[in-house]
Amino acid sequence: MTNEPIKHQSSSISSQISGRGSGPKTNICTPCTDCMAWFFNDTVVGGSLNEEWGAVFNFLFAHIMFWAVGLPTFLDSGFEDTRNGDNNTTPSGLKGSGVFPMTLILVVIATVVFIAKMIYQYGNVSQ
């Protein structure tokens, strides 16, 4: 057995695992960002959504409020003036908080505005 030094490769094992020194790094998010860029820039639906962020937010927020707050209150207590809520209060109805009719009006208006803006933008983007 000789006392020759062990010859190592020029890069360490940790740098080989991490990909250092093996050329340019590729971003793992590139396919997702390319897909989003294609959708928002090259499709009619994506172009319409890209131009009307406010209408999209209002549409989503109104639907979340209606389905999470308005409709469950209506299903639990109905739309009556009887005192069947917590602490003998009227949760909905003419003398109640009005959560169901207000969220219903909100969701109808937000949906109509969203659809109208999407139709308008569809005409602009598709040309």
MINU-635588 format. One record per residue (C-alpha): x negated, y, z. Coordinates in nm, 4 decimals. Example, Ala and Ser with C-alpha at 12.3 -4.5 7.8 and 13.67 -1.06 7.14 Angstrom:
+----------+----------+----------+
!     east !    north !       up !
+----------+----------+----------+
!  -1.2300 !  -0.4500 !   0.7800 !
!  -1.3670 !  -0.1060 !   0.7140 !
+----------+----------+----------+
//
This chain:
+----------+----------+----------+
!     east !    north !       up !
+----------+----------+----------+
!   0.0000 !   0.0000 !   0.0000 !
!  -0.1362 !   0.3348 !  -0.0979 !
!  -0.0942 !   0.6692 !   0.0725 !
!   0.0394 !   0.8520 !  -0.2269 !
!   0.2949 !   1.1226 !  -0.1582 !
!   0.6518 !   1.0516 !  -0.2597 !
!   0.7547 !   1.2462 !  -0.5664 !
!   1.0832 !   1.4324 !  -0.5258 !
!   1.3084 !   1.5729 !  -0.7905 !
!   1.2967 !   1.9464 !  -0.8367 !
!   1.6389 !   2.0010 !  -0.6812 !
!   1.7719 !   1.8719 !  -0.3546 !
!   2.0654 !   1.6384 !  -0.3143 !
!   2.2816 !   1.9103 !  -0.1600 !
!   2.2283 !   2.1385 !  -0.4586 !
!   2.3161 !   1.8536 !  -0.6944 !
!   2.6411 !   1.7914 !  -0.5076 !
!   2.7399 !   2.1566 !  -0.4959 !
!   2.6628 !   2.2029 !  -0.8636 !
!   2.3909 !   2.4621 !  -0.8130 !
!   2.1476 !   2.4879 !  -1.0930 !
!   2.3568 !   2.2781 !  -1.3319 !
!   2.4734 !   2.5566 !  -1.5632 !
!   2.7602 !   2.8012 !  -1.5397 !
!   3.0286 !   2.7334 !  -1.2850 !
!   3.3839 !   2.6845 !  -1.3978 !
!   3.6650 !   2.8335 !  -1.1961 !
!   3.9223 !   2.5795 !  -1.0829 !
!   4.2015 !   2.8388 !  -1.1252 !
!   4.1278 !   2.9069 !  -1.4929 !
!   4.3965 !   2.6716 !  -1.6323 !
!   4.6602 !   2.8275 !  -1.4040 !
!   4.5666 !   3.1844 !  -1.4902 !
!   4.5559 !   3.0995 !  -1.8606 !
!   4.9025 !   2.9452 !  -1.8366 !
!   5.0407 !   3.2473 !  -1.6500 !
!   4.8821 !   3.4867 !  -1.9001 !
!   5.0358 !   3.2918 !  -2.1884 !
!   5.3792 !   3.2858 !  -2.0218 !
!   5.3926 !   3.6560 !  -1.9314 !
!   5.2289 !   3.7842 !  -2.2522 !
!   5.3375 !   3.5487 !  -2.5304 !
!   5.6876 !   3.4278 !  -2.4413 !
!   6.0089 !   3.6269 !  -2.4607 !
!   6.1335 !   3.5181 !  -2.1171 !
!   5.7972 !   3.5850 !  -1.9528 !
!   5.7670 !   3.9230 !  -2.1223 !
!   6.1124 !   4.0181 !  -1.9999 !
!   6.0304 !   3.9124 !  -1.6441 !
!   5.6982 !   4.0946 !  -1.6604 !
!   5.8676 !   4.4224 !  -1.7538 !
!   6.1382 !   4.4048 !  -1.4837 !
!   5.9730 !   4.3065 !  -1.1533 !
!   6.2179 !   4.5206 !  -0.9544 !
!   6.5220 !   4.3483 !  -1.1002 !
!   6.3655 !   4.0073 !  -1.0370 !
!   6.2937 !   4.0974 !  -0.6729 !
!   6.6467 !   4.2342 !  -0.6181 !
!   6.7994 !   3.9241 !  -0.7786 !
!   6.5973 !   3.6842 !  -0.5619 !
!   6.6436 !   3.8853 !  -0.2403 !
!   7.0211 !   3.9171 !  -0.2919 !
!   7.0612 !   3.5446 !  -0.3544 !
!   6.8479 !   3.4536 !  -0.0533 !
!   7.0553 !   3.6833 !   0.1690 !
!   7.3863 !   3.5499 !   0.0380 !
!   7.2984 !   3.1801 !   0.0570 !
!   7.1128 !   3.2062 !   0.3910 !
!   7.3346 !   3.4524 !   0.5818 !
!   7.6607 !   3.5446 !   0.4084 !
!   7.7950 !   3.2090 !   0.2974 !
!   7.7064 !   3.0150 !   0.6167 !
!   7.8833 !   3.2812 !   0.8267 !
!   8.1880 !   3.2537 !   0.6057 !
!   8.1871 !   2.8731 !   0.6217 !
!   8.1449 !   2.8709 !   1.0003 !
!   8.4117 !   3.1237 !   1.0921 !
!   8.6058 !   3.2012 !   0.7777 !
!   8.7271 !   3.5477 !   0.6903 !
!   8.9793 !   3.5991 !   0.9669 !
!   9.0312 !   3.8534 !   1.2414 !
!   9.0441 !   3.5909 !   1.5140 !
!   8.7847 !   3.6099 !   1.7869 !
!   8.6021 !   3.2840 !   1.7309 !
!   8.2425 !   3.3997 !   1.7285 !
!   7.9746 !   3.4131 !   1.9937 !
!   8.0765 !   3.6141 !   2.3027 !
!   8.4361 !   3.6275 !   2.1761 !
!   8.3469 !   3.8518 !   1.8795 !
!   8.4715 !   3.8498 !   1.5222 !
!   8.1789 !   3.7410 !   1.3012 !
!   8.3550 !   3.8223 !   0.9737 !
!   8.6836 !   3.9655 !   0.8561 !
!   8.8327 !   4.3145 !   0.8502 !
!   8.7198 !   4.3890 !   1.2070 !
!   8.3959 !   4.1913 !   1.1908 !
!   8.0454 !   4.2652 !   1.0715 !
!   8.1356 !   4.2174 !   0.7054 !
!   7.8319 !   4.0053 !   0.6312 !
!   8.0149 !   3.7890 !   0.3776 !
!   8.1724 !   4.0627 !   0.1621 !
!   7.8586 !   4.2782 !   0.1728 !
!   7.6240 !   3.9992 !   0.0674 !
!   7.8757 !   3.8885 !  -0.1967 !
!   7.8891 !   4.2399 !  -0.3428 !
!   7.5096 !   4.2594 !  -0.3250 !
!   7.4600 !   3.9305 !  -0.5087 !
!   7.7160 !   4.0168 !  -0.7781 !
!   7.5622 !   4.3592 !  -0.8473 !
!   7.2047 !   4.2260 !  -0.8421 !
!   7.2972 !   3.9421 !  -1.0783 !
!   7.4771 !   4.1724 !  -1.3229 !
!   7.1854 !   4.4187 !  -1.3244 !
!   6.9327 !   4.1357 !  -1.3651 !
!   7.1199 !   3.9803 !  -1.6582 !
!   7.1707 !   4.3196 !  -1.8256 !
!   6.8013 !   4.4069 !  -1.7933 !
!   6.6929 !   4.0653 !  -1.9200 !
!   6.9175 !   4.1006 !  -2.2258 !
!   6.7825 !   4.4519 !  -2.2907 !
!   6.4214 !   4.3384 !  -2.2460 !
!   6.4836 !   4.0291 !  -2.4576 !
!   6.5688 !   4.2578 !  -2.7480 !
!   6.2588 !   4.4723 !  -2.6906 !
!   6.0124 !   4.1881 !  -2.6344 !
!   6.1333 !   3.9629 !  -2.9158 !
!   6.0686 !   4.2294 !  -3.1845 !
+----------+----------+----------+
//
